[in-house]
């Protein structure tokens, strides 16, 4: 595709470009009988089965509890009752020990009661009544038992060690995407971020964080805090010092990075802490969806709970994107409540008017509860909250992980994506140094970085002059039927592509690596063809030149099962 046409795509985000790439790749695969491979989206192709078995079995018991109260034809039941429900569940599970999910559920309930000091009937009734979905969410922010369970889960999934002080207040939401929307809206409404304000983004970053600030709704200015491959995708001192500018009100980032897939190191977290000592009013927002793929993960939420809003989604780890399970976390002692309290009287009077219909003392409404109200435009606050069956699934996922002391499930998930990364590297013919902070979920393959390393800066300079960065993903789609996302769309390196290691079969990833390598090899060959013809040389000189040929020049021999070289 020519440069003029490719430039038209520069205004689109990578997920929008992906639609045209998918169409092109599909047509190419049909025309040439090659397999269509879409590694552009991170929807995992595995699921957590045991907590789902427990969920569906619990639903059967809940129906029996409903019929126990009222059973009228044709199919009219009552609302499950609390008294004695824990004992009835225990007895029912004992009668059906071989049913899928029975052993998990039989172990899970007493474990949670002992761990959190729950009243058995109150906890089981929350599960049973909620899985039926016969009530509005009460409290609207999050169910009482579910919040305590998820809070403990987040201590493991996000916070790490040492355990942060204070209690986190949580809001269960419809996935990480809803969390982003609600947070942006509440920060604007409560004048924490106003039109024309400046925020910093830790780049590369998930593209909605790049796109939402520019909407008319927010009209924010952006400063990029760039992580680079040369620094193993950490934020260097020079970049972090940008945060000392008092114009920057907030720093938003994904940790581990998306698409860089590398978690913040202890040293980087310490450098951010040094910035906060000089900028104690700097707002932090951390999106930690992939933290569970890095053993011993540490979030900014755990390190700096006062300054940080945490976002987490269950989607990727448990293979439940369709469930839409996410959570917003704010510490009980937080910067956001303090900033709101410091507003000029005129501003607080406007906020009093906004939230005055909810309470006689609107200034006492915590920021986390303002997020809830704003997510439903305040007037519908009384019907806010994530659906109750979804909250039950959230509880069961959380308990399943908390009970897994040896982290068998985590090791299995990491093992799946790690194997695919290794296959891709084999196809690429590169061997990067191991990084314990790498989450293996995505990979950012920077052709400029590797070509500079293996064939020299002259080739890279030629490519930058003659090749449009989007040429890579369009060539992959047209010539190989492969869909990857352009790294530049995430504010990553222009000549890079993002590979998802989550959603395709293991055996295709070496093919993806070979295809990317073939694209790079084509650029090198085009560069060599562009040079003036060298003077004729003797056979000895030619043989010597060929013996020193770059490793990018020739891919390893194809395996018998591979589709393409």
N, C-alpha and C positions, 0 to 999 in steps of 0.2 A: 504494500500500500504506500502511495507516495506521501511525501512530507506534508503537502498542503492538506490532504485529507486527514492525516493523523492529527494535525494541529487542531482540527475541529473538535477532536475528542478531549482536548486539554481542559475544557470547561466542565467535563463530567468527572464524577468520582469513580473510583475503581469498581464499585458494585454496580454502577450504571453501565460502565464500559463492558462489564462482564456479560451483560445480556447480549450485546452484539458479538462478543467473542464466542459465547455459547452457540449462537446461531451459526456462525462461521465454522466452528469446530464440528458441529453436527453435520453440516453440509459436506465438509471435507471427509468425515468418517464414512458417510454413505457413499461418496464418490470413489473413495480409494479402499474401502473395506478395512479401515483401521478402526480400532476401538476409540470411542469417545471418552475422554478422561477429563472430568471437571474437578480439579483440585483448587478451585477458586474460593470455595466457601467452607467454613469450619464446622459444619454439622457432623458430629461424630457418627460412625457407623457401628457403634456398640452401645449397649444399655446396661444399667444395673438391674438385674432380674429379681434378686431376692427381696428388696424392699417393695418392688412392684407386686410380687406375689403376696406379700403381707398386706398391701393396700387392697387388692381385690378380694382377698379372703375376709379382711375386716369389713368390707362392704357387704358381704353376704351375712355376716353376723349382725350388722346394723339393720338390715332388712328384717331379720328375725326379731330383733328388739322392737322394731316399729310395729310388726304384726302382733307382738306380745301385748302391746298397749291397745291397739285397735286393729281389727281385721275384718273389714266389711267388703262384700262383693260390690262392684267388680274391681278388686285391687286397691282398696282404700286402707291405708295404715295410719298409725299415730306417730307422735313424736317420742323418740326414745327417752326413757327416764333414768335418772342418775342412781338412785338407791340400789345397791347391790350389783351394779353392772360389771364391776371388775371381777367379782367372783363368778358371775355368769359367763363372762368371756373365758376365764381360766378353765371352767368346767367344760365349756363347749369345745375349746381347743384340745383338751385332754381326750375328748371323745373322737376327735378327728385328727390324730397326730400325723397321718400320712397325706393330708391335703397340702398342696403347694402353698408355702408361706406360713404353715402352722408352727413349725419349730422356731422360725424367726420371730413371729409375733408373740409366741409363748415366752421367749427369752427377753424380748424387747420391752414389754410392759413392766415386768418387775424390775428390770435393770433401770429404767427411767424413774420409777417410783423411788428406788433406793438412791440413785445418783442425785436427784433433784429434790428429794423430800416431798414428792407429790402426795396428795390424797388420792388413793387408787381410784375410787369412784369418780372423783372430779376429773382426773386425767382421762380415764377411759371414756367417760361421757363426752368430753370434748372431742375425742377422736370419733366416736360413734355418731354423735349428733352432727358433727361437721362433715363427715364423709357422706351423710345423707343430703347435706346442703339445704336444711329446712329452716335456717335462720339467717339473718343478716350477720356479718362479722361483728362480734362484740368481744373486746373493744375493737373499734374500727381500724386502729393502726395494726393490730396483730393479736391473735389469740394468746391468752395468758400463758398456757403451757408451751405452746409453740415458740413463743418469744424466748422463753428460758432455754429451751432446747437449742434453738438456732443460735442464740447468743453464745452458748458453749461451743457449738460447732464452728462459729466464726473465730473463736479464740484459736482453734487449730488451723482453720482454712486460711485465715487472713493475718491474725495478729502475731503469732509466733512467740518466741521467748526473748526477754522476760515478759511475763504476762502484764499487760497494761493496767494501771489503776483505774478504779471507777467502773461504773456500769454502762454498757452501751444500750441505748434505746433504739429499737428496730422498727422498720416499716416494711412489711411484706408486700412486694409489688410484682407486676406482670413482667418479670425478666429484667435483665440489666438495661434494656432499651427504655423501658418505662421509668426506671430509676433515673436515667439521664434526663429524660423529658421533665420529670417532676422536680428534680433538683434545679435545673436551669430556670424553670418557671418560678419556684419559690424564692430563689436567690434574687431574681429580678423584682418580684412582688414586694419582698421585704427590704429592697434597696441595698442589698449587699453587693450587687452588681448592677450598674446603671448604664444606659446607652452612652457609648463613648469611652467607657472604662476599658482598661487594658488587663488582659489575662495572659498567662504564659502556658504553653502547651509543651509537654515532654514528648518530643518527636523522635522517631516515627510514632504515629498514634492511630488508633482506630478512627476511621474517616469521619464519623458523625461529630466527633469533638472538633474537627477542623471546619465542618460545614455549619453546625448550629450557631456558633457565635456570630456569623455573618448574616443570619436571618434578620429581617426587619424587627422581629420580636425582641431581639437582644442588642444587635448593632455594637458588638464588642470589638476591640482591637486586639490583635494577637502578636505575641512575641514567642518565637520558637526557642526552646531549650533543647539543643540537638544532641542526641546520643549517636556515636559513630562506631562503625565496625572496628576501626583502628584502636579504639578504647574498649573493645568487647561489649559494645552497646551500653556503656555506662555514661552518665553525665559528668563531664570533666569540670574542673574548677572554673575555667573561663566561661563556660556556659552557665553554670549555676550562679555565678556572680551577677548575671543579668537580673536575678531575682532580688538583688539589693535595691533596685530602682523602686522608689516608693509609688510610682505610677502603677506598678503591677500589683493588682489586688488579690489574684489567685493563681495557683499553679495546679493544672490538671494533668494527670498522667495515667497510663496503663502500666501495671506492674503485676506480673511480667509484661514486657512490651508486646504490643500487637501492631506490627508484624515481627518485631525483632526477636520475640520469644525468650528474652533474657530478663531475669529478675534483678532488682537493685541489689548491689553488694552491700555488705556492712559498711564499707568505706564511703560509698555514695550516700547511704542513709545518714551517716555521721556528718557528711558535708552539708546535707540538707538541714540537719539539726543545727549546724553552725550558722546557717543562713537565718533560721528561725530565731536564734538568739538576738540577731540584729533586726529582724523583721517579725516580731511576735504577733503581728496582726495579719500575717500572710495566710490566706485560706488555701488549704490543700484538699484536692479531691482525687482519690485513688480508686481506680477500677481494677479489681484484683481477680477477675474471672478465672485466670489460668494459674493462680497461685498453688492450687492443689496438685499441679504437675511438677512442682519443685519441692522435694523433701526439705523440711526445715525452713520453709518460706517465711519471710518477715515482711510485713506490710508497713506503710507509713501510718496506717490506722493504729497498729500496735506500738509503733515507736513514738508517735506524736498525736495521741488521741484528742488533745485539746483543739488542735488546729484542723483536724481531718474529718471529711465526710467519706465514708467507705461505701463502695458499690460492689456487690457480689451477685453472681448468677450461678444457679445449679446446672444450667443447661449443658455445658460441655463435659463436666466431670461425670455426671450420672447419665449422660445421653438422653436428655429430656428437654430438648429445645421446644417441643410442642406443648409441654406443660406450662411454660412461661412462669418460672419460679425465680424470683430475685429478691434482694433485700437491700435496704438503705440503713446504714449504721451511723449513729451520732452519739458521742459520749455524753453522759449526764452533765459533765462540766465541759463546756465547749465555747469556742470563740464566737460562734454564730449568735448565740443568745446574748453574749456580752456586746457584740457589735450592734445588735438591734436595740438593746437597752441604751446605748450611747447616741442613738439617733437624735437629731434636734426635735424639740417638742412638736413642731409642725408636722414632721414626718410621722412621728408616733401617733399623732391624732388621726392621720389618714389611715394608719394601720389599725387603730382602734375601731374606726368605722368599718373597715373591711372585715375584721374578725369579731366585731361586737355582737353579732347574732349568735355566736357560739357560747359565750360566757359573759358574766358580768364584769370580769376582770381580764380583758383581752391581752393586756400586757404581760400576763403570766403564762400565756400560751408558749410552750417551748418551740424552738425552730423545727424539730422533728414533727411535731403536731401541726405546725403551719404547712409543712410539706404535704401532709395528709389532706388538710383542708383545701390547699391550692390545687391538689391533684383532682379535686372534684368541684373546682370553682366555688369553694366555700359553701354555697347554698345547698350542695348535695353531700356535705360532710357526714350527715347522719346515715348515709348509705355507702360510705367509703369502705375500702378494704379489699384485700385479695379474696377471691372465692374460697369458701371453707374447704371443699375437697382438695383444692390446690394446697392449702395450708397443711392439711393432713399429710399429703405426699411429701411436703417439705419436712415435716417432723420425722417421717419414716426414713427419708434419705439421710437426714442429719444423725438420727439415732444409729442407723446402720453403720455409718462411718465412725461415730464415737465409740461404738462397741468393738470395733475392729482394732484391737490393741496392736497387733503385728502388721497392720496396714496392708493386708493381702490385696484388697481391692485397689488401693492406690498403686501398688507395685504392678498389678496386672494392667492397669490403664497406661502407666508410663511405659511398660514393656511393649504394648501395642504400637505406640507412636515412635518409640525409640527404634524399633526394628525397621520402620518405614524410613526414618531419617537415614539410617545406615545404608539402606538400599539406594536411596537417592544420592548419597555421597559416592557410593560405588559407581553409579552411572555418570555422575559429574566428573569423577576422576580427581577429586580434591580430598584433602585430609586435614580439616581444621583441628586445632588443639581442643581437647575436651573442655567443656565449661560446665561446672556443677550447677550453675544458675540457669542453664538452658532448660526450657520446659518441653521441648520436642513437639509441641503442638503445631507450630508454624515454622517455616524457614524462610529467611530473606536471602536470596541468592543474588549477590551484587556482582554483575559481570564486570563492571569497571574495576572493582577491587581485585578480582581474581586475574583478569587480563593484565592489569598493571603488575601483578606479582609474577605471572608466568611468562608474559611475552613483552612487557616493557611499556613505558609511558607513551612511546611514539604511536603505537597501535591505538591506545586509548584516546589520544588526542585526535587521531584521524576519525575514530568512531564518533566522538563528540561533535565533530564538524559535519559528518556526512550521514549519520544515522539518527533518526528520531527515536527517543526513548521508548515510545509505544510500539515501535516496530517489533520489539521482542515478543510481546504477548500476541500481536496479530500474526506473526510468523508461526508461533507455536500453534495457534488455533487453525490456521490455514494449511500448514504443511504437516502437522502431526496430530490434529484433532484434540489438542490439549488446551485446557483453560486454566491459566494462572492469572493472578492480579498484578497490576503494575505497582511496584514499590513506591514510585514517585507520588502516587495518589494518596499515600499515607504520610507524605512528607519524608519519605525515606530516600535513599540514593536513586537518582533518575534512571540508571540502567540496571535496575534490580527488579526481581519478581518475587511475589509471595506464594509459597507453596503451603497448602494445608495438608498435614499428615494425618488428618482425622477421618477422612470420609471415603477413601478408596481402598481397594484390596491391597494387601502387602506387596504382591508380585508386580504391580504396575509402576512402583516408584523408581525402580532403576531405569525403566523406560523414560520416565519424566526427566530424570537426571541426564540421560543420554541425549534427549531432545534439546534440552537447554544447552548442553555442551556442543551439540551440532550447530545451534544458532551462533554460539560464540566462535566456533571454528569457521563458520561462513563469513563472519565479520573479519577475522584474521586473513582469510583468503582474499577477500575483497580489498583489504588494505595492501596486501602483497601484490595484487594485480594492478593496483593503482600506481605503483612505483615504476620509474623508468627501467627498462630492461637492462640488466647488468651486462658488462662486457663478457665475451666468451671466456670461459676458464677451462683449464685442463681437467681431465678425469679425476685426478687426485684432489684438486680443490673442490670439485662438486661433491665427491664422496665425503670430504671433511665437513662441508656445509650441511649435508644431509644428516650426518651423525649427530649434529648439535641441534637438531630440530626441536622446537618447543613441545612440551607434553600436551599443550592444548591442540596441537596440530593433528593428533590422531587419537581417536577414542579406542578403548580396549575392545577386544573381540566380543561380539554379541553372544549372549547365551542363547541356547537353542529355543527357549521359550519367549525371547524378547520379540516385540513386534517391529521395532524400528531401530536403526543405528543412530 
